[in-house]
Amino acid sequence: MVEIHLAHTQGFCAGVASAIEVVNRALTKYGTPLFVRHHIVHNTAVIKDFEEQGVIFIEELTEVPEGGRVIFSAHGVSPAIYEEAKNRELIYIDATCPLVMKVHREATNFSKKEVQTVLIGHRGHQELVGTSGYVDTELLHVVETEEDIDRLELDPFKPAGYLTQTTLSVTDTAKLIERLKNKFPGIMGPPKSDICFATQNRQDAVTELSQYCDVIIICGSSHSSNSNRLKETAEKTGNPSYLIDSVAEFDSSWIVGKSKIGISSGASVPEYIVQDLVQRILETYPDAEVFRKDSVEKDIRFAVPKV
């Protein structure tokens, strides 16, 4: 008997759900043209759906007509972007995830205290770009790998601290932090881990799936940091793991001879993509049983910013 096990916690996190609701409400209230700086979340299906409704995704505010309306994505933006929006008299709605805002506040506090700030994250990722803007450029250091840390030089006579991107691998980040602390014993961390609870919950759920499943399939876009971390989490347990943006990318050969199939999805993935995958597997194994526990986040909601 084939079993399909769905990760107990997957799909939209509270921050993503809030950001998407912001766009939906803005569409209803103001119609188009409606601009969004950067993809509101990193998922192909979500972006395509909004584009079909007339939402225009841009990277530079100069693409928005003066006095136009723009939404800032869940990944957050730097102070310079807010200033540019005000200077061009744009009407902006901020959909930044509250957990990313927390990191922005920590970065600001470090710079006010002249703390050398080490940002751990993926260079070029929109969240890290935004957070970097809250750090005094003379105090900023970005590291992505252990080799970066080995090359890192800090002034031993000045205080130092570290912050992290919210969507990183919990395990990998712990190793980087340990290496940082070994090299700079006095380095300070944030009061509480910057990796968001949603990222950790999803990684924990995949780890749990990997204990009894023969293969793990992650639904998520290739440019989604947290979706890639879920795939890596499964791989580290020794299970074959695959990342698909849609059911069209699913290869039935992956599940041949497998009795327990694990499925999860990134924090910006619509539920219907997971259900499409389940239905495709049921076409091959119509008698398969589907299992799913209650999500540990079932009662968590973030307030939607005023639109």
C-alpha positions as CSV (number, residue, x, y, z in Angstrom):
1,M,0.0,0.0,0.0
2,V,1.3,3.4,-1.0
3,E,1.0,6.2,1.5
4,I,1.2,10.0,0.8
5,H,2.3,12.0,3.8
6,L,1.9,15.8,3.8
7,A,4.1,17.8,6.1
8,H,2.1,19.1,9.0
9,T,3.3,22.6,8.5
10,Q,3.8,23.9,4.9
11,G,2.5,26.5,2.4
12,F,1.6,30.1,3.2
13,C,3.2,31.5,6.4
14,A,1.5,34.3,8.2
15,G,3.8,36.9,6.6
16,V,3.1,35.7,3.0
17,A,-0.7,35.4,3.7
18,S,-0.7,39.0,4.9
19,A,1.3,40.3,2.0
20,I,-0.9,38.6,-0.6
21,E,-4.0,39.9,1.2
22,V,-2.5,43.4,0.9
23,V,-2.4,43.1,-2.9
24,N,-5.8,41.6,-3.1
25,R,-7.4,44.4,-1.0
26,A,-5.5,47.0,-3.0
27,L,-6.8,45.6,-6.3
28,T,-10.3,45.6,-4.9
29,K,-10.1,49.1,-3.5
30,Y,-8.0,50.9,-6.2
31,G,-8.0,48.7,-9.3
32,T,-5.2,49.0,-11.7
33,P,-2.6,50.2,-12.5
34,L,-1.2,48.8,-9.3
35,F,2.6,48.5,-8.9
36,V,4.5,46.1,-6.6
37,R,8.3,46.6,-6.1
38,H,9.9,43.2,-6.5
39,H,7.8,40.0,-6.5
40,I,5.4,40.2,-3.6
41,V,6.6,36.7,-2.6
42,H,8.9,34.3,-4.4
43,N,6.4,32.0,-6.1
44,T,5.8,31.8,-9.9
45,A,2.1,30.8,-9.6
46,V,1.3,33.7,-7.3
47,I,3.1,36.2,-9.5
48,K,1.4,34.9,-12.6
49,D,-2.0,35.1,-11.0
50,F,-1.5,38.8,-10.0
51,E,-0.1,39.7,-13.4
52,E,-3.2,38.3,-15.1
53,Q,-5.2,40.7,-12.8
54,G,-3.2,43.6,-14.0
55,V,-0.6,44.0,-11.2
56,I,2.7,45.3,-12.5
57,F,5.9,44.1,-10.8
58,I,8.8,46.4,-11.0
59,E,12.4,46.6,-9.6
60,E,13.0,50.3,-9.7
61,L,10.6,53.0,-8.3
62,T,11.4,55.1,-11.4
63,E,9.1,52.6,-13.3
64,V,6.2,54.0,-11.2
65,P,4.6,57.2,-12.6
66,E,5.0,60.1,-10.2
67,G,2.1,60.1,-7.7
68,G,1.4,56.4,-8.5
69,R,0.6,53.6,-6.0
70,V,3.1,51.0,-5.1
71,I,3.3,48.1,-2.7
72,F,6.6,47.0,-1.1
73,S,7.1,43.2,-1.0
74,A,7.2,41.0,2.0
75,H,11.0,40.9,1.8
76,G,11.3,44.4,3.0
77,V,13.2,47.5,1.6
78,S,15.9,49.8,2.7
79,P,15.4,53.3,4.2
80,A,16.6,54.7,0.9
81,I,13.6,53.2,-0.9
82,Y,11.1,54.8,1.5
83,E,12.9,58.1,1.0
84,E,12.8,57.8,-2.8
85,A,9.1,57.0,-2.7
86,K,8.4,60.1,-0.6
87,N,10.5,62.3,-2.9
88,R,8.6,61.1,-5.9
89,E,5.3,61.5,-4.1
90,L,4.4,57.9,-4.5
91,I,1.6,56.4,-2.5
92,Y,3.1,53.3,-0.9
93,I,1.7,50.4,1.0
94,D,4.3,48.4,3.1
95,A,3.7,44.6,3.0
96,T,7.1,43.9,4.7
97,C,6.8,40.8,7.0
98,P,6.8,41.8,10.7
99,L,9.6,39.3,11.3
100,V,11.8,41.0,8.7
101,M,11.0,44.4,10.3
102,K,12.3,42.9,13.6
103,V,15.7,42.3,11.9
104,H,15.6,45.9,10.5
105,R,15.1,47.2,14.0
106,E,18.0,45.1,15.3
107,A,20.2,46.4,12.5
108,T,19.3,50.0,13.2
109,N,20.1,49.5,16.9
110,F,23.5,48.0,16.2
111,S,24.4,50.9,14.0
112,K,23.2,53.5,16.6
113,K,25.6,51.8,19.0
114,E,28.4,51.7,16.4
115,V,28.4,47.9,16.5
116,Q,30.2,46.2,13.6
117,T,27.4,44.2,12.0
118,V,27.8,40.8,10.3
119,L,24.8,39.9,8.2
120,I,24.5,36.2,7.5
121,G,22.6,35.5,4.3
122,H,22.5,35.0,0.6
123,R,24.1,37.9,-1.3
124,G,21.6,39.5,-3.7
125,H,18.6,38.1,-2.0
126,Q,16.0,40.9,-1.7
127,E,15.6,40.5,2.1
128,L,19.4,40.8,2.7
129,V,19.6,43.8,0.3
130,G,16.9,45.6,2.3
131,T,18.4,44.8,5.7
132,S,21.8,46.0,4.6
133,G,20.3,49.4,4.1
134,Y,19.7,49.7,7.9
135,V,23.4,49.2,8.7
136,D,26.0,51.9,8.5
137,T,28.1,51.1,5.5
138,E,31.3,51.4,7.5
139,L,30.0,48.8,9.9
140,L,28.5,46.3,7.5
141,H,30.0,42.9,6.7
142,V,28.0,40.2,4.7
143,V,28.9,36.5,5.0
144,E,27.4,33.6,3.2
145,T,29.9,30.7,3.8
146,E,32.4,29.5,6.4
147,E,35.1,30.7,4.0
148,D,33.6,34.2,4.2
149,I,34.0,34.0,7.9
150,D,37.5,32.8,7.7
151,R,38.4,35.8,5.6
152,L,36.4,38.2,7.7
153,E,38.4,40.9,9.6
154,L,36.8,43.0,12.4
155,D,38.3,45.7,14.6
156,P,39.1,43.9,17.9
157,F,38.7,47.2,19.7
158,K,35.1,47.8,18.6
159,P,31.9,45.8,19.5
160,A,30.6,43.3,16.9
161,G,27.3,41.6,16.4
162,Y,25.6,39.3,13.9
163,L,22.1,39.1,12.4
164,T,20.7,36.6,9.9
165,Q,18.3,36.5,6.9
166,T,15.0,35.0,8.2
167,T,14.7,32.2,5.6
168,L,18.0,30.4,6.1
169,S,18.6,26.7,7.0
170,V,18.5,26.4,10.8
171,T,21.3,23.8,10.8
172,D,23.6,25.6,8.4
173,T,23.1,28.9,10.1
174,A,23.9,27.4,13.5
175,K,27.3,26.2,12.1
176,L,28.1,29.6,10.7
177,I,27.2,31.3,14.0
178,E,29.4,28.8,15.9
179,R,32.3,29.6,13.5
180,L,31.7,33.3,14.0
181,K,31.8,32.9,17.8
182,N,34.9,30.8,17.7
183,K,36.7,33.5,15.7
184,F,35.2,36.4,17.5
185,P,34.3,35.2,21.1
186,G,32.8,38.5,22.1
187,I,30.4,38.9,19.2
188,M,26.8,39.6,20.1
189,G,23.7,38.0,18.6
190,P,20.1,39.2,18.5
191,P,18.0,38.7,21.7
192,K,16.1,36.0,19.8
193,S,17.0,34.0,16.6
194,D,16.3,35.9,13.4
195,I,15.3,32.8,11.5
196,C,11.5,33.0,11.5
197,F,9.4,30.5,13.3
198,A,7.7,29.6,9.9
199,T,11.0,28.7,8.3
200,Q,12.0,26.6,11.3
201,N,8.6,24.9,11.6
202,R,8.7,23.9,7.9
203,Q,12.2,22.6,8.1
204,D,11.3,20.6,11.3
205,A,8.2,19.1,9.5
206,V,10.4,18.0,6.5
207,T,12.9,16.4,8.9
208,E,10.0,14.5,10.5
209,L,8.7,13.4,7.2
210,S,12.2,12.2,6.2
211,Q,12.2,9.8,9.2
212,Y,9.6,7.5,7.6
213,C,9.3,8.5,3.9
214,D,11.2,7.0,1.0
215,V,11.2,10.2,-1.1
216,I,10.5,13.9,-0.5
217,I,8.9,16.3,-3.0
218,I,9.0,20.0,-2.2
219,C,6.6,22.3,-4.0
220,G,8.2,25.7,-4.5
221,S,9.9,28.0,-7.0
222,S,13.7,27.6,-7.7
223,H,14.3,31.2,-6.7
224,S,12.6,30.8,-3.3
225,S,15.2,30.7,-0.5
226,N,13.0,28.9,2.0
227,S,11.8,26.3,-0.6
228,N,15.4,25.4,-1.5
229,R,16.3,25.1,2.2
230,L,13.4,22.5,2.6
231,K,14.9,20.5,-0.3
232,E,18.3,20.6,1.3
233,T,16.8,19.6,4.7
234,A,15.4,16.5,3.1
235,E,18.6,15.7,1.2
236,K,20.7,15.8,4.4
237,T,18.7,13.0,5.8
238,G,19.8,10.8,2.9
239,N,16.4,10.8,1.1
240,P,16.0,11.6,-2.6
241,S,14.4,15.0,-2.7
242,Y,12.9,17.0,-5.6
243,L,11.8,20.6,-6.0
244,I,8.9,21.4,-8.4
245,D,7.3,24.7,-9.3
246,S,4.2,23.1,-10.6
247,V,2.8,19.6,-11.1
248,A,4.0,19.8,-14.8
249,E,7.5,19.4,-13.4
250,F,6.7,16.2,-11.5
251,D,8.3,13.0,-12.9
252,S,6.4,9.8,-11.9
253,S,9.6,7.8,-12.1
254,W,10.6,9.5,-8.8
255,I,8.0,7.5,-6.9
256,V,8.4,4.1,-8.6
257,G,9.0,1.5,-5.9
258,K,8.4,4.0,-3.1
259,S,5.9,3.1,-0.4
260,K,5.8,6.3,1.6
261,I,5.9,9.6,-0.4
262,G,6.5,12.8,1.6
263,I,5.3,16.2,0.3
264,S,5.9,19.7,1.6
265,S,5.8,23.2,0.2
266,G,7.6,26.5,0.7
267,A,6.1,29.4,2.7
268,S,4.9,31.2,-0.5
269,V,3.3,28.2,-2.2
270,P,-0.5,28.1,-2.8
271,E,-2.3,25.0,-1.4
272,Y,-3.7,24.1,-4.8
273,I,-0.2,23.2,-6.1
274,V,0.2,20.6,-3.4
275,Q,-3.3,19.3,-4.1
276,D,-2.5,19.1,-7.8
277,L,0.5,17.0,-7.0
278,V,-1.5,14.7,-4.7
279,Q,-4.1,14.2,-7.4
280,R,-1.4,13.4,-10.0
281,I,0.1,10.7,-7.6
282,L,-3.4,9.3,-7.0
283,E,-3.8,8.8,-10.8
284,T,-0.8,6.4,-10.6
285,Y,-1.8,4.9,-7.2
286,P,-5.6,5.3,-6.8
287,D,-5.6,3.3,-3.6
288,A,-3.0,5.4,-1.9
289,E,-3.8,6.8,1.5
290,V,-3.2,10.5,2.3
291,F,-2.1,11.5,5.8
292,R,-1.7,15.0,7.3
293,K,-1.5,16.2,10.9
294,D,-2.7,19.6,12.1
295,S,-0.3,22.5,11.4
296,V,1.5,23.9,14.4
297,E,0.7,27.3,12.9
298,K,-3.0,26.8,12.3
299,D,-4.0,29.7,14.7
300,I,-1.2,32.2,13.7
301,R,-2.2,35.3,11.8
302,F,-0.5,38.6,11.2
303,A,-2.5,41.8,11.0
304,V,-2.9,43.1,7.5
305,P,-1.5,46.6,7.0
306,K,-4.0,49.3,6.2
307,V,-4.7,49.6,2.5
